[in-house]
Amino acid sequence: MSGPGRPGEAGPDRRGWTRRALLASSLGAFALAGTGCGLVSDDQPFDPASEILPPDTAAPVAAPATTAAARRTLADPAAAKEFFGKDLVARSRSSFGLDRAEIMASDDPRFPKFLRISLPVDAMNPADARIYGDGPTYGGTQVFVDHTLRSPYELYMRYYLRFPEGFAFGKGGRLPGFFGTIVKNRQRTETLRSGLATRFAWRDGDEGIVYANTARTDHPINVIGKGAWHWPAGRWICVEQGVKLNFEGFADGVLLVWLDGQLVHKEQSFNPRISNDLRIGGILVTATFGDGGTSFAPTSPQTMDLAGFTYGTARLNPLPKPEAT
């Protein structure tokens, strides 16, 4: 019988060989006197099922660690679309700090996700992204988010805001509000015909205001609601704003502010436009320190949270509060 070696070379039947026998053969092992141990011979085939193998001393291979969930921010267009929903469309124009707006699972059943906005120290935002003649801003994020309506002149928004306990307000900063567009082409520009924005803000600590840019040369900036409310910290706040634009040549516009369902300010005779072509274009999602000199920059890293952005042609009212458990 030919073995596995050279053709025609006789050799023992190796079908009965086991790993132990092969190892012993390759080492030229000899039987130990008095122990009864020896090689397994060819005429005594060994049943592999009866063999007791030595313990496996090799350390088990560890299962690969589960990859941590990727950090999701507004810098990812798909993540931004998912966060804002089908009725709000984030645009890239004049945006900054989108990687500082992290999308996180909500701790409140009223909204599934929220944005955690990071405001680091010494992070002045790019000058070429400044809008409406703003001065320097620091940290945070800015993104224009269009609505999907047909150029309304009256619109209401609602979102939720949370300053953490101990938030260092400093000298001031900006928060989300409306912005204006020209009805014919929905282009946001900053000419006298379309220079409209009604951003919430804070000044001198937690004092709340609306910082309103207008399309007028006689009052291009209006500070609205000064002293009417203060921003609380340590909990979610329901923030609502309603704007009805004036008709050209009339001072018949209105701006309203609600906090947690309570009307805190009503601005009568609000007249920001000089052309009926100017309409409300969407929500300007801004969360920064500034605008002003370096004294407006945060002195320590801060965060704030935003959630639940929506709008409508009538007042929305707060979402029902979750039941206490």
Beta strands, then each sheet from edge to edge (+ up, - down):
strand 1: 89-90
strand 2: 101-105
strand 3: 113-119
strand 4: 137-146
strand 5: 154-162
strand 6: 172-182
strand 7: 197-203
strand 8: 207-213
strand 9: 221-224
strand 10: 237-244
strand 11: 253-259
strand 12: 262-270
strand 13: 278-290
strand 14: 302-312
sheet 1: 1+ 4- 13+ 6- 7+ 8- 9+
sheet 2: 2+ 3- 14+ 5- 10+ 11- 12+
end
